[in-house]
Amino acid sequence: MAIREGALWARWNTDQEWAYTVGIEEEIMLLDPTDWMLAHRIESVMPRLSGALREHVTAETHSSALELATGVHESVPSAIRELSGLRTNLEVELEPMALRAASSATHPFAVWQDIVISEDERFQELYGSMRELARREPTFALHVHVGVPNPEAAIRLHNRMRCHLALLLALSVNSPFWQGRDTGLASARTPLFQAFPRVGTPRAFDDYAAYVEAVDMLIRYEAFSDPSYLWWDVRPQPRFGTVEIRIMDAQTTVEGTAALVALIQSLARLEVEEGFVSEASIDRAEVLEENRFLAARDGMHARLIDPAGERRVAARELLDELLEVCRPHAEVLGCETELASARALGASSGADRQIEVHDRAGGLPPLVCALAEIFAPAADASVRLDAG
């Protein structure tokens, strides 16, 4: 299948000189430290940020959220160093504004009636499209871009990474509380975000031309204006020359983010160069969807369905297997230390630790305070939630 000549958005960016580069995007909440509620102040915050920081900050749909984005890095340690600096600088620059920042995939006690949509034209357009769906409580995710040298390799990675999404979600779960309640879910963000259109696990595509035709048809018929309105759990990003993995909850600490980025980078190299998952696994969409739900509900306590072996397997067992096959790739990529830390994240997820801190501190405002205290890497070690 040939790519339609008018689909200019689909031209693959080949500027990268090194495969498997990484870029990190973290969605961050703005907080009022007087009551630890969300602070709907992004319009006043953006003009007051320094020029150097503003280059890495963008507004989000809700005016109580922002996105921190690193540049493109050859290695995970380099990307994490930049992310650490961005978090620290953001915290420093928010202080004179009487604001704090924290990272959790949901604000534990926000309610939709208080939510304000950002004034940015894009987000007002989004509100016009989705109406009151856009005013639900904001959710906060971690997005990781991996550089891929050509579009066919990107589709290969897109198809195969779908089989790893449930484990990545289980490892990242960090949103047990919603509207002041313990939801019983490890990732309440996942079903909340599901209210948006064009989310979830996309189908596999035969080749890049098939992907372009599917997306371009929706653009031609004005379902949306450009591919950035596809909020799939994984998606090719032609303008960057990357595949973007979007299923993860935002992580409370930089260490948790580092573990996930290292696993994703290592998985990308494994799947592109060796092909780890079976063809049968790629085609079993109903199993992938069920695993997504199990991961959101139970996190690393989940027993997932192995679509190839037709058995149930503990998420922690699956993580051990993947860490073993990814280790040689991590050594080549220079992220073996960060990859090894995924085992600790798997033993105690962000959701587990939020519940522990809530029970120990005696409420949700103290939990949000604790999240804010450990947002920046230089935070006092005495209030740490361990590594995640």
C-alpha positions in Angstrom: 0.0 0.0 0.0 1.4 3.4 -1.0 1.3 6.4 1.2 -1.1 9.1 -0.1 0.9 12.0 -1.5 -1.0 14.6 0.5 -0.3 13.1 3.9 2.5 15.5 4.8 2.2 14.8 8.5 3.4 11.2 7.9 6.9 12.1 6.6 9.2 10.3 9.0 11.8 12.4 10.7 15.2 10.9 9.9 17.4 13.6 11.5 18.4 11.4 14.5 22.0 10.1 14.2 21.5 7.4 16.9 18.8 4.8 17.3 16.9 4.3 20.6 17.3 7.9 21.8 14.9 8.7 24.6 12.8 11.8 25.5 10.7 12.0 28.6 7.4 13.9 29.2 5.9 14.1 32.7 2.5 15.6 33.5 2.8 17.5 36.7 0.1 18.9 39.1 0.2 22.5 40.5 -0.8 22.7 44.2 -1.9 25.3 46.7 0.2 24.5 49.8 -2.4 26.1 52.1 -4.8 23.2 51.6 -3.0 21.0 49.1 -5.8 21.4 46.5 -5.1 21.8 42.8 -4.1 25.3 41.9 -5.7 26.4 38.6 -3.1 28.9 37.7 -1.1 27.8 34.7 -2.0 31.0 32.8 -0.3 33.1 35.5 2.6 30.6 36.0 3.8 30.3 32.4 4.8 34.0 31.9 6.8 34.0 35.2 8.9 31.0 34.4 12.5 31.7 33.3 13.2 31.4 29.6 15.4 28.3 30.1 12.7 26.5 32.0 9.8 27.7 29.8 11.4 25.9 26.9 10.6 22.6 28.6 7.2 23.4 30.0 3.8 23.3 28.2 0.3 23.8 29.4 -2.1 20.9 29.6 -5.9 20.5 29.1 -6.5 21.6 32.7 -5.2 24.8 34.2 -3.9 22.9 37.3 -1.4 20.8 35.2 1.7 21.3 33.1 4.1 19.1 31.2 7.8 18.9 31.8 9.7 17.6 28.7 13.3 16.7 28.3 15.3 17.1 25.2 16.5 14.1 23.1 19.1 11.9 24.8 21.2 9.0 23.7 21.2 7.5 27.2 18.7 7.1 30.1 21.2 8.5 32.7 21.6 11.7 30.6 17.8 12.1 30.2 17.2 11.5 33.9 19.9 14.1 34.9 18.0 16.7 32.8 14.7 15.7 34.2 16.0 16.0 37.8 17.2 19.5 37.0 13.8 20.4 35.5 12.0 19.2 38.6 14.3 21.1 40.9 14.2 24.3 38.8 10.4 24.2 38.6 10.1 23.8 42.4 12.5 26.8 42.9 10.6 29.0 40.5 7.1 28.1 41.9 8.1 29.1 45.4 7.8 32.9 44.9 4.3 32.2 43.4 3.2 30.4 46.6 2.8 27.2 44.7 4.1 23.7 44.9 4.4 20.8 42.4 3.9 17.1 42.8 3.7 14.0 40.6 0.9 11.4 41.1 -1.4 10.1 38.3 -4.5 11.5 40.0 -4.9 14.2 42.6 -6.3 12.2 45.5 -9.3 14.4 46.4 -10.0 16.8 43.5 -13.6 16.9 42.2 -14.7 17.7 38.7 -16.9 20.6 39.7 -13.8 22.6 40.6 -11.8 21.9 37.4 -10.9 24.7 35.0 -10.0 24.2 31.4 -6.8 25.9 30.1 -7.4 29.1 28.1 -5.0 27.8 25.3 -6.7 27.6 21.9 -5.9 23.9 21.5 -7.6 23.0 24.8 -10.6 25.2 24.2 -11.0 23.4 20.9 -10.7 20.1 22.7 -13.4 21.3 25.2 -15.6 22.2 22.2 -15.2 18.7 20.8 -15.6 16.7 24.0 -17.8 19.0 26.0 -18.0 18.2 29.7 -15.9 15.1 29.3 -12.9 17.4 29.2 -13.9 18.8 32.7 -13.4 15.6 34.5 -10.6 15.5 37.1 -7.2 15.8 35.5 -5.0 12.8 35.2 -1.2 12.8 35.0 0.8 10.4 32.8 4.4 9.6 31.9 5.2 9.5 28.2 8.4 8.1 26.8 9.7 8.6 23.3 12.1 6.1 21.7 13.9 7.0 18.5 13.5 4.6 15.7 15.5 4.9 12.4 12.7 4.3 9.9 8.9 4.0 9.8 8.8 0.3 9.1 10.9 -0.3 12.2 8.5 2.0 14.1 5.5 -0.1 13.1 7.3 -3.3 14.1 8.0 -1.7 17.5 4.4 -0.3 17.8 2.9 -3.7 17.1 5.1 -5.6 19.5 5.2 -3.0 22.3 1.4 -3.4 22.6 2.1 -6.8 24.2 4.2 -5.1 26.9 1.8 -2.3 27.7 0.0 -4.1 30.5 3.2 -4.9 32.4 4.4 -1.3 32.0 1.1 -0.1 33.4 1.3 -2.6 36.3 4.8 -1.4 37.1 3.9 2.3 37.0 0.5 2.3 38.9 0.4 5.4 41.1 -3.2 6.5 41.4 -5.2 4.6 44.0 -7.2 7.6 45.3 -9.9 9.5 43.4 -12.5 12.1 44.7 -11.3 11.5 48.3 -11.8 7.7 48.1 -9.6 4.6 48.0 -10.9 3.2 44.6 -9.5 -0.3 45.1 -7.7 0.3 41.8 -4.0 0.6 41.6 -4.4 3.0 38.6 -7.6 5.0 38.8 -6.1 7.2 36.1 -6.6 4.4 33.5 -10.4 4.2 33.5 -10.8 7.9 34.1 -8.7 8.7 31.0 -10.7 6.1 29.1 -13.6 8.6 28.9 -11.7 10.4 26.2 -12.0 9.2 22.6 -9.2 7.6 20.7 -7.5 6.1 23.8 -6.5 2.6 24.8 -4.5 -0.1 22.9 -4.5 0.5 19.2 -4.7 -2.3 16.7 -1.6 -3.7 14.9 -0.9 -2.5 11.4 0.5 -4.5 8.5 3.0 -1.7 7.6 3.5 2.0 7.9 1.4 2.7 4.8 -1.6 1.0 6.5 -1.1 3.1 9.6 -0.9 6.3 7.6 -4.1 5.4 5.6 -6.0 4.7 8.8 -5.0 7.9 10.5 -5.2 10.1 7.4 -8.8 9.0 6.7 -9.8 10.4 10.1 -8.0 13.6 9.4 -9.5 14.0 5.9 -13.0 13.6 7.3 -12.2 16.1 10.1 -12.6 13.8 13.0 -9.6 15.7 14.3 -7.0 18.1 12.9 -3.7 16.2 13.4 -2.4 12.9 14.8 -1.6 14.5 18.2 -5.3 14.0 19.0 -4.7 10.2 19.0 -4.2 9.4 22.7 -3.4 5.7 22.2 -1.3 3.9 24.8 1.4 3.6 22.1 1.7 5.6 18.9 4.2 6.3 16.2 5.3 10.0 16.1 6.5 10.7 12.5 7.5 14.3 13.2 9.9 13.2 15.9 11.0 9.9 14.4 9.9 8.1 17.5 7.5 5.6 19.0 5.8 7.1 22.0 4.7 4.9 25.0 1.9 6.6 26.9 0.3 4.1 29.1 2.2 4.7 32.4 1.0 6.6 35.4 3.2 9.6 36.3 5.8 8.7 38.9 6.2 10.4 42.2 10.0 10.4 42.1 12.6 10.6 39.4 13.9 7.2 40.4 10.6 5.6 39.4 10.6 7.4 36.1 14.2 6.2 35.4 13.3 2.6 35.9 10.4 2.7 33.5 12.4 4.6 30.8 15.3 2.1 31.0 12.9 -0.8 30.6 11.2 0.9 27.6 14.5 1.7 25.9 15.8 -1.8 26.4 12.5 -3.4 25.2 12.6 -1.2 22.1 16.0 -2.5 21.2 15.0 -6.1 22.0 11.9 -6.0 19.9 13.3 -4.1 16.9 16.5 -6.2 16.7 15.4 -9.6 17.9 11.7 -9.8 18.1 10.8 -11.2 21.5 7.0 -11.5 21.5 5.3 -14.1 19.3 3.1 -13.3 16.3 0.2 -15.0 18.0 0.5 -12.5 20.9 0.3 -9.5 18.6 -3.0 -10.6 17.1 -4.9 -11.3 20.3 -6.4 -7.9 21.0 -9.0 -9.2 23.5 -6.3 -10.6 25.7 -4.3 -7.4 25.6 -7.4 -5.4 26.6 -8.1 -7.7 29.5 -4.5 -7.5 30.7 -4.8 -3.7 30.6 -7.7 -3.8 33.0 -6.1 -6.4 35.3 -2.9 -4.2 35.4 -5.0 -1.1 36.2 -6.9 -2.9 38.9 -4.2 -4.9 40.6 -0.8 -3.4 39.6 2.1 -5.7 40.2 -0.2 -8.0 42.2 -2.0 -8.9 38.9 -1.9 -12.3 37.3 -1.9 -11.5 33.6 -2.9 -13.7 30.7 0.0 -14.9 28.5 -1.5 -14.7 25.0 1.1 -17.0 23.5 1.3 -19.7 26.2 -2.4 -19.5 27.2 -1.7 -19.4 30.9 -1.9 -16.9 33.7 1.4 -15.5 34.9 2.1 -13.3 37.9 3.2 -9.7 36.9 6.3 -10.0 39.1 7.3 -13.2 37.4 6.8 -11.6 34.0 8.9 -8.7 35.1 11.7 -10.9 36.2 11.7 -12.7 32.8 11.8 -9.4 30.9 14.5 -7.9 33.0 16.7 -11.0 32.2 16.2 -10.8 28.4 16.6 -7.0 28.4 19.8 -6.9 30.5 22.2 -7.4 27.5 20.4 -4.6 25.7 20.6 -2.3 28.7 24.3 -3.0 28.9 24.8 -1.8 25.3 22.5 1.2 25.9 24.2 2.2 29.2 21.1 1.9 31.4 21.8 -1.3 33.3 21.7 0.4 36.7 18.3 2.0 36.0 16.9 -1.2 34.5 17.9 -3.1 37.6 16.0 -0.6 39.8 12.8 -1.7 38.1 12.8 -4.8 40.3 12.5 -2.6 43.4 9.6 -0.6 41.8 7.9 -3.9 41.0 8.2 -5.0 44.7 6.5 -1.8 45.9 4.6 0.3 43.5 3.7 4.0 43.8 0.1 3.0 44.5 1.2 0.7 47.4 3.3 3.5 48.9 0.5 6.1 48.6 -1.8 3.8 50.6 0.9 3.3 53.2 1.6 7.0 53.6 -2.1 7.8 53.7 -2.7 5.3 56.5 0.4 6.4 58.4 -0.3 10.2 58.0 -4.0 9.9 58.6 -5.5 11.6 55.6 -5.3 12.7 52.0 -4.0 16.3 52.5 -0.9 15.0 54.4 -0.4 12.5 51.5 -0.4 15.2 48.9 2.0 17.2 51.1 4.3 14.2 51.2 4.1 13.9 47.4 5.1 17.5 47.1 8.0 17.2 49.5 9.7 14.5 47.4 9.0 16.0 44.0 12.5 17.4 43.5 15.4 15.0 43.8 17.1 17.1 46.5 14.2 16.7 48.8 14.7 15.7 52.4 15.3 12.0 52.5 13.4 11.7 55.8 10.1 12.1 54.0 10.8 9.9 51.0 8.4 7.3 49.7 11.3 5.0 48.8 12.0 4.8 45.1 9.0 5.3 42.9 
